[in-house]
Structures are given as structure tokens and as C-alpha cells.
Amino acid sequence: MDRSSFGVIGGDRRQLALAESIAEDGFTVYASGFENADFSEDVQKADLRKTVSACTVLLLPLPVTTDGAAVKAEYSNHPIVLNEDFAQLLAGHRVFGGMIGKALAACPQLEEVDIKDYYAREDFALRNAAVTAEGAIECAMREYPGTICGSRCLLAGFGRIGSQLAPRLRALGAEVSVTARRSEVAAAIEAIGCHAVPITKLEDGGDYDILFNTVPAVLFTRRVLSVYPRGTLLIDLSSAPGGVDMEAAKKLGICAVHAFSLPAKVAPRAAGEIIKQTVYEMMKE
């Protein structure tokens, strides 16, 4: 890794922070797809061909693509199209990207490229979950007219995000309940001072101020939403398209908020550091 040079191709605020952080580590860094972004003098902006030719390691964004046609590049004037020419440019390089499946489907030639998915790693997911949990609290503070302290919160799911969010809410003085499917999960929830609620009881409702969904499935259907009071705040943290019937929530007076991609929105520097740390680990393996 000592002689590695990094090319950051497209992205959002996370990739801005990522490029700067890698440059601070003493590596040569080029950035392509950032015509409308400002970097320090340590990061060199260049077109795609110059970036690829100058670098040994190429970093694609998270997700690599949102539209299935071009690399996600929020600061670019021109699309970085996912096609055979793009795949040929990347050939012979070590390439890392996040959520690469849609890009592979759009450009099958990328299957021939040495591209690895940092989003698929457990260490990345756990670190990213911590940032998401903090972002969820920021969202709740912004949307809820009361305080977290003294609020009654229900979390659907005790996975990576739920297990990080529950103790943080409790530390702020909230009364926290968490759904569980298995007895060992219920025991883990109770061990951190929260109340375990069988997932089957979700449709029984309850007097909660804030609901958080972390489950990537539509748990909050019209039927489930109908048992919660009007004005209840519901924050959906699951992956797009989400786990809430948003149309039904609106009609029922539930204040439902899609809170997707929170790390990019609330803590891009921390999110960029997580990507960097994960890529460094992958390069050692």
C-alpha cells in the first residue's frame, strides 16, 4: 500500500471527505466527477481518463449508481456512464465500491474488473450503523416537538442499527421498547435496560411518542399504522424503498419520515472515514 495512489470517482459529500482524508495520510489522490466541488491543494481534480491512468486504486461511491445508468456523481457536470468503455478503463486496477450490484447489472463488463464491495463487509456495516443511530436521534430531535428525555420510543428491529440506537436513546432519558422475534434477542434488549416487545405485538399499538423502523420490510402497513395515535412520529431507517406505507401514514395522520442515507446527510466526514478505514483493511487482505 506504500506506493498506492487513489482515484476517487464520483460520489457525494462522503467522497469529498474521503479524498481529503486519504490525502492527509500522505497518498496521492485524484478526483474525477467533481467539477463543482472544492478540494484542498492536496487533492487533484482531473477527468476520468487522467484519474484512472494516474492511480492504482480506484474508489467508487456508495451506492455506485442510483439510476442504473451512470456513476453517482452529485458534483459532476457530465454523466460518468456505466458502459463497456468505463469497464475497460477500470481493468487492471484495484477497484472498491459500495452496493455494486446495480452497477454490475447495468454494465455486465464490470464482472471482469477486480471490483470489491466495501458495503458488504460487517465491519463497515457496524461502524456505519453507529453513525446512522446518531443521525436518527438528530432527526427525532428535529421532528419531534418534545424532548427525547421522557419520550416513549418503540424500535422495530434490534439488528445493527437498532442495537446501536436503543442504548443511545435510553442514555438521553427516553423510555425505550424494542421488538424481538427470539427469546435471546429479548434477553439482549432487557440487558441494556430496555423493554422487549414481541414483534407480533406491533399491531397492538401503544402509547408511544416516536417509532423507529430499522427492518427492511414493510412492517408498518395501513393495518398496523391505524392502531397508533394521530401525530405519532415514525422515522424509517430501513433501506429504500423503506418499511412504511407512507401514503397510508399520511392519511392516518402519522408523521412519517424517510431517513435514508443518514451518514451522508448528517456526518459525511465520519462516513468518509469509515469508507477509508474499510478500504484500507481490504487492501491488507
MOSUL-V540414 format. One record per backbone hydrogen bond with DSSP energy under -1.0 kcal/mol. CO is the residue of the C=O (numbers start at 0). NH is the residue of the N-H. E is the energy in kcal/mol with one decimal. If there is no record, write none. Layout:
co=<CO | CO>
nh=<NH | NH>
e=<E | E>
//
This chain:
co=<0 | 4 | 4 | 5 | 6 | 7 | 10 | 11 | 12 | 13 | 14 | 15 | 16 | 17 | 18 | 19 | 21 | 22 | 27 | 28 | 29 | 30 | 31 | 33 | 39 | 43 | 46 | 47 | 48 | 49 | 55 | 56 | 57 | 58 | 60 | 63 | 68 | 72 | 74 | 79 | 80 | 82 | 83 | 84 | 85 | 86 | 89 | 93 | 94 | 95 | 96 | 97 | 99 | 100 | 101 | 102 | 106 | 107 | 108 | 109 | 112 | 113 | 115 | 117 | 120 | 121 | 122 | 123 | 124 | 125 | 126 | 127 | 128 | 129 | 130 | 131 | 132 | 133 | 134 | 135 | 136 | 137 | 138 | 139 | 147 | 150 | 151 | 151 | 152 | 153 | 154 | 155 | 158 | 160 | 161 | 164 | 165 | 166 | 167 | 168 | 169 | 172 | 174 | 175 | 176 | 177 | 179 | 181 | 182 | 183 | 184 | 185 | 186 | 188 | 189 | 194 | 196 | 197 | 198 | 200 | 201 | 205 | 208 | 209 | 210 | 211 | 212 | 214 | 216 | 218 | 219 | 220 | 221 | 223 | 224 | 228 | 231 | 232 | 233 | 234 | 235 | 238 | 242 | 243 | 244 | 245 | 246 | 247 | 248 | 249 | 252 | 253 | 254 | 256 | 260 | 261 | 262 | 266 | 267 | 268 | 269 | 270 | 271 | 272 | 273 | 274 | 275 | 276 | 277 | 278 | 279>
nh=<3 | 55 | 56 | 29 | 58 | 31 | 73 | 15 | 16 | 17 | 18 | 19 | 20 | 21 | 22 | 23 | 26 | 25 | 5 | 43 | 7 | 45 | 9 | 36 | 42 | 30 | 50 | 51 | 52 | 53 | 93 | 6 | 95 | 8 | 97 | 71 | 81 | 75 | 35 | 70 | 82 | 86 | 87 | 88 | 89 | 90 | 92 | 57 | 115 | 59 | 117 | 63 | 103 | 104 | 105 | 106 | 109 | 110 | 111 | 112 | 114 | 94 | 96 | 120 | 124 | 125 | 126 | 127 | 128 | 129 | 130 | 131 | 132 | 133 | 134 | 135 | 136 | 137 | 138 | 139 | 140 | 141 | 142 | 143 | 150 | 174 | 208 | 209 | 176 | 211 | 178 | 213 | 162 | 164 | 165 | 168 | 169 | 170 | 171 | 173 | 172 | 149 | 152 | 194 | 154 | 196 | 198 | 185 | 186 | 187 | 188 | 189 | 190 | 193 | 192 | 177 | 179 | 200 | 201 | 203 | 204 | 207 | 232 | 153 | 234 | 155 | 236 | 216 | 218 | 220 | 244 | 224 | 225 | 226 | 227 | 231 | 254 | 210 | 256 | 212 | 258 | 241 | 219 | 245 | 248 | 249 | 250 | 251 | 253 | 252 | 230 | 255 | 233 | 235 | 264 | 265 | 266 | 270 | 271 | 272 | 273 | 274 | 275 | 276 | 277 | 278 | 279 | 280 | 281 | 282 | 283>
e=<-1.5 | -1.4 | -2.4 | -2.6 | -3.4 | -2.7 | -2.1 | -1.5 | -2.0 | -2.5 | -2.5 | -1.8 | -2.4 | -2.4 | -2.1 | -2.0 | -1.5 | -1.8 | -2.8 | -2.5 | -2.9 | -2.5 | -2.9 | -1.8 | -1.6 | -2.5 | -2.4 | -2.7 | -2.4 | -1.6 | -1.9 | -2.8 | -2.5 | -2.7 | -2.1 | -2.9 | -2.6 | -1.4 | -2.8 | -3.0 | -1.2 | -2.1 | -2.4 | -1.9 | -1.7 | -1.2 | -1.8 | -2.9 | -2.5 | -3.6 | -1.9 | -1.6 | -2.3 | -2.0 | -1.8 | -2.2 | -2.3 | -1.9 | -1.6 | -1.7 | -2.1 | -2.5 | -2.5 | -1.2 | -2.2 | -2.5 | -1.9 | -2.8 | -1.9 | -1.3 | -1.3 | -2.4 | -2.5 | -1.8 | -2.3 | -2.4 | -1.7 | -2.1 | -2.4 | -2.3 | -2.6 | -1.8 | -2.3 | -2.7 | -2.2 | -3.0 | -2.5 | -2.0 | -2.6 | -2.8 | -2.6 | -2.2 | -2.4 | -2.7 | -2.5 | -2.4 | -2.3 | -2.2 | -1.0 | -2.1 | -1.8 | -2.3 | -2.9 | -2.6 | -2.9 | -2.9 | -2.0 | -2.1 | -2.2 | -1.7 | -2.3 | -2.4 | -1.9 | -1.8 | -1.7 | -3.0 | -2.2 | -2.4 | -1.5 | -2.0 | -1.2 | -1.7 | -2.1 | -2.3 | -3.1 | -3.2 | -3.2 | -2.1 | -1.9 | -1.8 | -2.5 | -3.0 | -1.9 | -1.5 | -1.8 | -1.7 | -2.2 | -3.3 | -2.9 | -2.6 | -2.6 | -2.3 | -2.1 | -1.5 | -2.3 | -2.2 | -1.9 | -2.0 | -2.6 | -1.0 | -3.2 | -1.5 | -2.8 | -3.0 | -1.2 | -3.2 | -1.6 | -2.6 | -2.4 | -2.0 | -1.9 | -1.9 | -2.4 | -2.8 | -2.3 | -2.6 | -2.7 | -1.9 | -2.3 | -2.2 | -1.1>
//
